[in-house]
Amino acid sequence: MNPLHLSILFVAPLALSRTVDAFSSSMPLSLYSGAFATKSIRSSWSSSSLQDTSLQSLSHAEFAHGMPWKTTIGQSDHPDPLLYMPFWEWQMEYMKSSLTNLEPDLTALSDFGYQENTQKKARIVSQCYKSQEYRKIRMTYYDAGDNTQVFNSVWYPDPKYNLPILGIDLLAFNRKKYLAIVDFQPLYSNEEDHAQTFSHRLAPIKSQYNALKGQMSSKFYDETQFFSKQMLFARFEEEKVVHNDLFPAFKRYVMMHNRILKDTLPLQDPVQQERVLDRHRAYDTYSAERDPATGLFAAMFGKEWADEYVFDFLFSMSERNEEEEGLVATHAASSSNHNNAMVGVGASPSSSYSSSQPTRVMVASGL
């Protein structure tokens, strides 16, 4: 949400983007001098690898870094430690079966395919794809055992389609607190300015899932910008909601987004297409500026990587200025001073939970 500003957040969105991580309350999110206890594994999609056509295949991208994972890097007391991996697997299969000329966007990933912190037992994997229908579909999974599980994805339509961005941010903390956002993130405040209206097609789906009818907070995001009235939003404490409500609703929103796109006549005028890209650029900039995950990423994987990950991968069309260059340091300092868990999954709203120790979860989406 932006992918929902859970900005998996990492913010906005999906806000990690909308991509996020797991922290136990006993793990301080502080930056410290000296070497990070982080193992930075450069993605298979390095510049040299891009010359190897064998790495251009969809199957290579799909299974890079051992995906889909079957076990967690952290600690878990559950038989299904990777709570949202079924969402990742279903989406991957759906993309392969439903999209035209699906291929990995290797250049988009470069150094952002994988990172892990061996000391804090957390890892993050990202993949990026494109097709005739979508110029960019990014997927991120953050695994830190039962402490944190996050799945974030944002679908940007090809600029030939003047349609909303699909943002997805799903988070679980200590397998006790859950937050979910799935939304058709509008490009314009007036729905009629899109090639097709969509609220009337989403409302019948949303009406069937009472657990997903929550209201987002406006603490970090303006719900009138890049969020729809039919957004699925939920904070809950019963894990059965993930399986009984969230999973089927997620599938239906993804399929509906693709269905509406395929029912839409593509724009032929380059000027109109550029206008759509301008709105994508505005969405990315809005989301990157508000992504609370930046500090978390800096604490876990280092300031430089976090900054580049948010602005160059999660929200790659965002426009940075000098003030934004200092956001990582600001967010990181906030994490250190307040022992906050800041989660943005690239497309979502914001919320807070308290645990045995003061833990503040800020979710923004850009999914």
Order of alpha helices (4+ residues) and beta strands (2+ residues): alpha-alpha-beta-alpha-beta-beta-beta-beta-beta-beta-alpha-beta-alpha-alpha-alpha-alpha-alpha-alpha-beta-beta
